[in-house]
Amino acid sequence: MTRRDTTRRQFLQLAGGAALVGAATGTASASESVSTAPVPDDPGAFTYATMGEGSNPTATLYGNFKCPYTREFVLGNLDDVIDEFVAPGKLDLRYRALAYEPDPDDPSHGSSYYYISDSDPRISECAMGAWDADPHGYWRFFRDMFETQVSGTVTYDEMRDRMADSGVDGRDAAISRAEDGRYHDPVYWTRDAAYDVEVPFTPTLELNGDTTAPHHDTQEVLDWIADHLPASSSSTSTSGEAGRATVRQGSTGDWFGQPLSGTYDAPVVVAKSTSYDGADPTHVRLRAVDDDRFEFRLEEWEYEDGPHTSETVGYLAFDAGTHSLDGATVEAGTVWTDHGFSDVSFDADFGGTPVVFSQPQTRRGLDAIVTRNRDVSADGMAVRCQEQDAYGAHMDEQVGYLAVGQGYGTLGDAAFEAGRTADAVTHEWHEVTFDREYLKPQFVADLQTYHGYDASQVRYRNLTSSGVEVKVEEERSVDDETIHRTERVGYLVVEGT
């Protein structure tokens, strides 16, 4: 422990609230490291504000911008956490603003819905906009929000003014995105994440599955972090994973939670193509894609009755970015798009046309949708959301995409194969033979072309270790005709456990 560390900690522990009053009035500040906290090289890959290198074990701070105890930690203890763990590259720290009660049946603030006040979601969403617009100015804004806390009913204009006072660039775009509802889902997912780790109050610090109240004795907080870091200070994150789930859709309101076995900072999930146990057209819809789980359901088109018999769904999850898996290149990312095609440019050098998969990560529009891909090349693709033909337009959704180089690789300890069919798959069953054999195969498939314009999805049957049958399934909202033009189907098969 350095002399500087000892002096400051003794000051904080002895002065207590007086130190905080000084910080709030501008006569003293114990949060310089907070305002200058390091930011990952690719901050856009992180949904929630993150300080550090972006590749280290990640602690999550659950707080609230109106909470006086969160303020106590930010202005009193967080500097030392940054100096001892974040700045040296031992730890990344992510902030998640708790706007809703984690457990409405057992509220902690006398409310059955909002955590402190009904302004909490607006404050949290605007703060996420500030992170997106100006990540290098975010932590200064974050500090200022606690040095002088907002109170009462907080408006968008007030949040814009707070960003201006902190020198945040792009604040008009940040507020506009918040007003458009872009951050509604990520803010709400914090409620679920807090519930999963049993957050009792703010602030709560979570690391490696355990939690603590970090706003009291500084040295105890530092010791707790040291005890909960893995033996090696290298990243505990994983590139990606594959899995499968079999579910029966008993009601249109049922959602299934699927935990992820890896640890992710900004996961992209695709669960494309379902088995063919039920003949009614169906596809998978996602929501609440988070760092350790996602939710999904079997979604029939509106002209159907909704419930659906059991189907098996394969899924892939990768952290946003580029990954090399024993020579196979994978790129994961997101793009906001509606019913019109949006272009995606790949950062990875694929050297040839990759296999692509796309799927909405959000559920802002409630009508059933699939995504369609076109113009797939080594450099990029285009993707759109598509409702049933009887409807049409759809609002913006965050669409996740995966691009996988054709060939073979290893995901964890599991071998996989990524391939593309000829331009020959129609509404009739088409046989695909794998180049190798895969025990207990996990299978994901998606359309690579846009030759038939009717809303369509890939279904599969007879999945074995050596092959599968696939077809293009149209919906029937306008007429019963389901004949579809030839398409190219991309697939990835992974050996299961």
Protein Blocks (a to p, Z undefined) as FASTA:
>chain_A
ZZklmmmmmmmmmnmmmmmmmmmnopaccklmmmmgccdfblmlpmbacedjhlaccddd
dddfklmklmmmmmmmmmmmmmmmmmnopaccdddddfbdfblmlcfkopakbmmbmklm
mmmmmmmmmmmmmmmlmmmmmmmmmmpccehjddfklmmmmmmmnopghklmmmmmmmno
pmmmmmmmmmmmmmmnopabdcdddeehiacdfklcfklmmmmmmmmpcfblcdfbdfbd
cdddddddfbfkbccddddfbdcfbdcdddehiadfbfbdcddddehiafkbccdddddd
fklnoiacddddddddddeddddeehiacddddddddfbdcddddfbdnhpacddddddf
bdfblbdcddddehiafkbccddddddfklmpacddddddddddeddddehjaccddddd
ddfbcfbdcddddfbdcehiacddddfbdfblbdcddddehiafkbccddddddfklbmc
fcdcdddddddddddZZ
